Amino acid sequence: MIAMSHFTYRPARDELAYTFGGRLPVAHVRSGDLFTVHTEDCFGGLVRGRADLPSQVCQMPYLNPVSGPFFVEDAEPGDTLAVHLVSIEPARDWGVSATFPYFGALTSTSHTATLQPPLDERVWVYDIDGHAGVVRYRATASDHMVELPLDPMIGTIGVAPGGMESRSTIVPDYYGGNLDTPELRAGTTLYLGVNVHGAMLALGDGHARQGHGEVCGVGVEIATVTTLAVEVIKGTDTAWPRLETDTAIMSVGCARPLEDAYRMAHQDLTGWTVDLCGLHTLDAYQLISQAGRAPIGNVCDPNYTVLAAIDKAVLPQRQAAYRDAHARLRALAAVQG
């Protein structure tokens, strides 16, 4: 893996994308490249204050924009793309969140219709203090204020789906997409199966922080300056997104109902543990049952996201995942950073 020069991509508003697939690349990258991408928030930067109700200032389907796609040279179907999140920095000193009628986990929707009235549409504005490492929540109907840890993440990242499909950036699925998990923070490596020539990587929808499940459907939405490094793992397929950190491995399932996403994630993590560690399938299943974690990404998107995670420390002697791509990309980021 040879590192190439570091470049920065900053899209104009009319260059933002709203699908995975069906787009021409904005730039070409190669294995070992480290590059910086400016991303916009899920509202395209149009919600800036409490009076900016998304239903009035935003237009469907132009929500959840991503920057890209980036054509990754030598990436072909059957390969895996490793994407290491080097850093995620808020691009502004504020972020926003909101509630919407008929959106979120605790309201009627078109799929689960009831006679209850819709939720009010309301906007919360958060101050982001990068120096102190906090975001400041302020209630809208009282004077309550609390500082929460700043924990930037990328909500939407993925590659083009297969079968000549073009999918909305609001949807999470096997190609990545709107995964909305706080585990996609700096220091994490994401593994995605390649479905088309060049992979066509795109990302956006930054959050200053988000609770597991994203229960109201909206995190603390921010524009970001995100630096990432990529590597193509030739001849190794990945059916569902996987994550690796210094301390854990995680598998991702995306589906409705929620239990199907849970099953998908745990089936994949069990198989991955067997492959890496040589455990019998039932031994891996038992270990994950007692030592694993299942952080929920979202319960509001067209597909729900569930992760199955296990700490590396409880696993027996194991092979390095994806030929140790996580360690290589971390080292590359340290050298070039």
C-alpha positions as CSV (number, residue, x, y, z in Angstrom):
1,M,0.0,0.0,0.0
2,I,1.6,3.3,-1.2
3,A,0.3,6.5,0.3
4,M,-0.6,9.2,-2.2
5,S,-0.8,13.0,-1.7
6,H,-3.4,14.4,0.7
7,F,-6.2,16.4,-1.0
8,T,-9.3,18.2,0.2
9,Y,-12.8,18.1,-1.5
10,R,-15.4,20.8,-0.7
11,P,-18.6,20.5,-2.8
12,A,-20.7,23.4,-3.9
13,R,-24.3,23.1,-2.9
14,D,-25.4,21.9,-6.4
15,E,-22.7,19.2,-6.2
16,L,-24.2,17.4,-3.1
17,A,-25.6,14.0,-3.8
18,Y,-28.9,12.4,-2.5
19,T,-28.4,8.9,-3.6
20,F,-26.0,6.0,-3.4
21,G,-25.5,4.9,-7.0
22,G,-26.5,6.7,-10.2
23,R,-23.9,9.4,-9.8
24,L,-20.6,10.2,-11.6
25,P,-17.5,10.4,-9.4
26,V,-16.3,13.7,-8.2
27,A,-12.7,12.5,-7.7
28,H,-10.5,9.4,-8.0
29,V,-8.6,7.9,-5.0
30,R,-6.3,4.9,-4.6
31,S,-5.5,2.5,-1.8
32,G,-3.5,4.3,0.8
33,D,-4.9,7.7,0.0
34,L,-5.7,10.1,2.9
35,F,-8.1,12.8,2.0
36,T,-10.4,15.4,3.6
37,V,-14.0,15.8,2.8
38,H,-16.3,18.7,3.7
39,T,-19.8,17.4,4.5
40,E,-23.1,19.2,5.0
41,D,-25.7,18.4,7.7
42,C,-28.9,16.5,7.0
43,F,-30.8,19.7,6.4
44,G,-28.2,21.1,3.9
45,G,-27.4,23.9,6.3
46,L,-30.9,25.5,5.9
47,V,-32.0,25.0,9.5
48,R,-30.1,27.6,11.5
49,G,-32.5,28.7,14.2
50,R,-35.7,27.7,16.0
51,A,-37.8,29.6,13.5
52,D,-36.4,27.5,10.6
53,L,-38.8,24.6,10.6
54,P,-37.5,21.9,8.3
55,S,-40.9,21.5,6.6
56,Q,-40.7,25.2,5.5
57,V,-37.1,25.7,4.6
58,C,-36.2,22.2,3.2
59,Q,-37.6,20.4,0.2
60,M,-38.1,16.7,-0.2
61,P,-36.4,14.7,-1.4
62,Y,-33.4,17.0,-0.9
63,L,-32.5,15.9,2.6
64,N,-29.5,14.0,4.0
65,P,-27.0,15.1,1.3
66,V,-23.6,13.4,1.0
67,S,-20.3,14.4,-0.5
68,G,-19.0,12.3,-3.3
69,P,-19.0,9.7,-4.7
70,F,-15.3,9.0,-4.8
71,F,-14.1,6.4,-7.4
72,V,-11.6,4.0,-5.7
73,E,-9.2,2.7,-8.3
74,D,-8.8,-1.1,-8.4
75,A,-12.0,-1.7,-6.4
76,E,-14.1,-4.4,-8.1
77,P,-17.2,-6.4,-7.0
78,G,-16.0,-9.2,-4.7
79,D,-13.5,-6.9,-3.0
80,T,-13.9,-5.1,0.3
81,L,-13.3,-1.4,0.9
82,A,-11.7,-0.4,4.2
83,V,-12.5,3.2,5.2
84,H,-10.7,4.5,8.3
85,L,-12.2,7.6,9.9
86,V,-9.1,9.6,10.9
87,S,-10.8,12.7,12.2
88,I,-14.3,14.3,12.3
89,E,-14.4,18.0,13.2
90,P,-17.5,20.1,13.4
91,A,-17.4,22.8,10.6
92,R,-19.5,25.3,12.6
93,D,-20.0,26.2,16.3
94,W,-23.6,25.1,16.3
95,G,-25.8,22.1,15.5
96,V,-29.5,21.5,15.3
97,S,-32.0,18.8,16.1
98,A,-35.8,18.6,15.6
99,T,-39.0,16.7,16.0
100,F,-41.4,16.2,13.1
101,P,-45.0,15.1,12.7
102,Y,-45.2,11.4,12.0
103,F,-41.5,10.8,12.3
104,G,-39.4,9.1,15.0
105,A,-39.9,6.1,17.3
106,L,-42.6,7.5,19.6
107,T,-45.2,8.8,17.2
108,S,-47.7,7.5,14.6
109,T,-46.2,6.9,11.1
110,S,-47.7,5.9,7.8
111,H,-46.7,2.3,8.6
112,T,-48.0,2.3,12.2
113,A,-51.0,4.6,12.1
114,T,-53.0,5.5,15.2
115,L,-55.5,8.1,16.2
116,Q,-53.0,10.2,18.3
117,P,-52.3,13.7,17.0
118,P,-49.0,14.3,15.3
119,L,-46.0,15.6,17.2
120,D,-45.3,19.3,17.0
121,E,-42.5,20.4,14.7
122,R,-39.8,22.0,16.8
123,V,-36.1,22.9,16.5
124,W,-33.4,22.8,19.1
125,V,-30.2,24.7,18.6
126,Y,-27.0,23.4,20.3
127,D,-23.9,25.4,21.0
128,I,-20.8,23.4,20.1
129,D,-17.7,24.1,22.1
130,G,-14.8,22.3,20.6
131,H,-12.3,23.6,23.1
132,A,-14.3,22.4,26.0
133,G,-15.4,19.2,24.2
134,V,-19.1,19.7,24.8
135,V,-22.5,20.4,23.1
136,R,-25.0,22.4,25.1
137,Y,-28.6,21.3,25.2
138,R,-31.2,23.9,26.1
139,A,-34.9,23.0,26.6
140,T,-37.4,25.0,24.6
141,A,-40.1,25.1,27.3
142,S,-38.0,25.8,30.4
143,D,-34.6,27.1,31.4
144,H,-33.0,23.7,31.7
145,M,-29.5,23.5,30.2
146,V,-26.9,20.7,30.3
147,E,-23.5,20.1,28.7
148,L,-23.1,16.8,26.9
149,P,-19.9,15.3,25.7
150,L,-19.0,16.2,22.1
151,D,-18.7,12.9,20.2
152,P,-18.7,13.6,16.5
153,M,-19.8,10.8,14.1
154,I,-20.7,10.3,10.5
155,G,-24.3,9.2,10.1
156,T,-24.3,8.3,6.5
157,I,-21.5,6.6,4.6
158,G,-21.5,3.9,2.0
159,V,-20.8,2.7,-1.5
160,A,-23.0,2.2,-4.6
161,P,-25.4,-0.7,-4.3
162,G,-25.3,-3.5,-7.0
163,G,-27.7,-4.4,-9.7
164,M,-27.7,-0.9,-11.3
165,E,-29.7,0.4,-8.3
166,S,-29.8,4.0,-7.0
167,R,-30.9,4.2,-3.4
168,S,-31.9,7.3,-1.3
169,T,-29.3,8.4,1.2
170,I,-31.9,8.2,3.9
171,V,-31.9,4.3,3.7
172,P,-29.3,2.0,5.4
173,D,-28.7,-1.4,3.9
174,Y,-25.9,-3.8,2.9
175,Y,-23.9,-1.1,1.1
176,G,-23.9,1.2,4.2
177,G,-25.9,4.3,3.8
178,N,-27.8,6.0,6.7
179,L,-26.4,3.7,9.4
180,D,-26.8,6.4,12.1
181,T,-24.6,4.7,14.7
182,P,-22.4,6.6,17.1
183,E,-19.7,3.9,16.6
184,L,-18.8,5.6,13.3
185,R,-16.5,8.0,15.1
186,A,-12.8,8.9,14.6
187,G,-10.6,5.9,15.1
188,T,-13.1,3.4,13.6
189,T,-12.5,1.4,10.4
190,L,-15.6,0.6,8.3
191,Y,-15.5,-2.4,6.0
192,L,-17.9,-2.4,3.0
193,G,-18.4,-4.9,0.3
194,V,-17.7,-3.5,-3.2
195,N,-20.7,-3.9,-5.6
196,V,-19.6,-1.8,-8.6
197,H,-16.4,-0.9,-10.4
198,G,-14.7,1.8,-8.3
199,A,-16.9,1.3,-5.2
200,M,-18.2,4.9,-5.4
201,L,-17.8,5.9,-1.8
202,A,-19.8,8.9,-0.4
203,L,-20.4,10.3,3.1
204,G,-22.3,13.0,5.0
205,D,-24.9,13.6,7.7
206,G,-22.5,14.4,10.6
207,H,-23.7,14.4,14.2
208,A,-22.0,16.2,17.1
209,R,-23.5,13.4,19.2
210,Q,-26.4,11.0,19.1
211,G,-28.0,8.7,21.6
212,H,-28.2,5.0,20.7
213,G,-31.4,4.5,18.7
214,E,-31.7,8.1,17.7
215,V,-35.2,7.9,19.2
216,C,-36.7,11.2,17.9
217,G,-35.1,10.5,14.5
218,V,-32.6,13.4,14.5
219,G,-29.2,13.7,16.1
220,V,-27.3,16.9,16.8
221,E,-26.9,17.6,13.1
222,I,-23.7,19.2,11.9
223,A,-21.6,20.0,8.9
224,T,-18.2,18.4,9.3
225,V,-14.6,18.4,8.0
226,T,-13.8,14.7,7.9
227,T,-10.5,13.1,7.1
228,L,-10.4,9.5,6.0
229,A,-8.1,6.9,4.5
230,V,-9.0,4.0,2.3
231,E,-7.7,0.6,1.3
232,V,-9.0,-2.0,-1.2
233,I,-8.9,-5.6,0.2
234,K,-8.7,-7.6,-3.0
235,G,-10.6,-10.9,-3.3
236,T,-12.4,-10.6,0.0
237,D,-16.1,-10.0,0.0
238,T,-18.1,-8.5,2.9
239,A,-21.9,-9.1,2.9
240,W,-22.9,-6.5,5.5
241,P,-21.0,-3.6,6.9
242,R,-18.5,-4.3,9.6
243,L,-16.6,-2.0,12.0
244,E,-13.3,-2.4,13.8
245,T,-11.7,-0.3,16.5
246,D,-8.6,-0.8,18.6
247,T,-10.6,-2.7,21.1
248,A,-13.6,-4.3,19.4
249,I,-15.1,-5.8,16.2
250,M,-18.7,-5.1,15.2
251,S,-21.2,-6.3,12.6
252,V,-24.1,-4.3,11.3
253,G,-27.6,-5.4,10.4
254,C,-30.2,-3.2,8.7
255,A,-33.8,-4.3,8.4
256,R,-37.3,-3.9,9.6
257,P,-38.5,-5.3,12.0
258,L,-35.9,-4.5,14.6
259,E,-35.4,-8.2,15.5
260,D,-34.4,-9.0,12.0
261,A,-31.6,-6.4,12.1
262,Y,-30.5,-7.8,15.4
263,R,-30.4,-11.4,14.0
264,M,-28.5,-10.3,10.9
265,A,-25.9,-8.5,12.9
266,H,-25.3,-11.3,15.4
267,Q,-25.3,-14.0,12.7
268,D,-22.6,-12.1,10.9
269,L,-20.5,-11.4,14.0
270,T,-20.8,-15.1,15.0
271,G,-19.5,-16.2,11.6
272,W,-16.7,-13.5,11.6
273,T,-15.6,-14.7,15.1
274,V,-15.4,-18.3,13.8
275,D,-13.4,-17.2,10.8
276,L,-10.9,-15.1,12.8
277,C,-10.5,-17.3,15.9
278,G,-11.2,-20.9,14.8
279,L,-13.9,-21.4,17.4
280,H,-16.7,-23.8,16.9
281,T,-19.9,-22.0,15.8
282,L,-21.8,-22.8,19.0
283,D,-18.7,-21.7,21.1
284,A,-18.6,-18.4,19.3
285,Y,-22.4,-18.0,19.7
286,Q,-22.1,-18.7,23.4
287,L,-19.2,-16.3,23.9
288,I,-21.1,-13.5,22.1
289,S,-24.2,-14.3,24.1
290,Q,-22.4,-13.6,27.4
291,A,-19.8,-11.0,26.4
292,G,-21.3,-9.2,23.4
293,R,-23.1,-5.9,23.1
294,A,-25.9,-4.8,20.8
295,P,-25.9,-1.0,20.4
296,I,-28.9,0.2,18.4
297,G,-28.1,2.7,15.6
298,N,-31.5,3.9,14.6
299,V,-35.2,3.0,15.0
300,C,-36.6,5.6,12.7
301,D,-35.1,5.2,9.2
302,P,-36.7,3.1,6.4
303,N,-34.5,0.3,7.7
304,Y,-33.4,0.0,11.4
305,T,-29.8,-0.4,12.3
306,V,-28.4,-2.8,15.0
307,L,-24.8,-3.6,15.8
308,A,-23.4,-6.7,17.3
309,A,-20.1,-6.0,19.1
310,I,-17.5,-8.0,21.0
311,D,-14.3,-6.8,22.6
312,K,-11.1,-8.2,21.1
313,A,-9.7,-8.9,24.7
314,V,-12.2,-11.8,25.2
315,L,-11.4,-13.5,21.9
316,P,-8.8,-16.3,21.7
317,Q,-5.7,-16.0,19.6
318,R,-7.0,-14.7,16.3
319,Q,-6.1,-13.7,12.8
320,A,-6.0,-10.0,12.0
321,A,-9.2,-8.9,10.4
322,Y,-8.9,-8.0,6.7
323,R,-5.1,-8.6,6.7
324,D,-4.7,-6.0,9.5
325,A,-6.1,-3.1,7.4
326,H,-7.2,-1.3,10.6
327,A,-3.7,-1.1,11.9
328,R,-2.2,-0.2,8.6
329,L,-4.6,2.7,8.0
330,R,-4.1,4.0,11.6
331,A,-0.4,3.9,11.0
332,L,-0.8,5.7,7.7
333,A,-2.9,8.4,9.3
334,A,-0.4,8.9,12.1
335,V,2.5,9.3,9.6
336,Q,0.7,11.7,7.3
337,G,-1.1,13.5,10.1
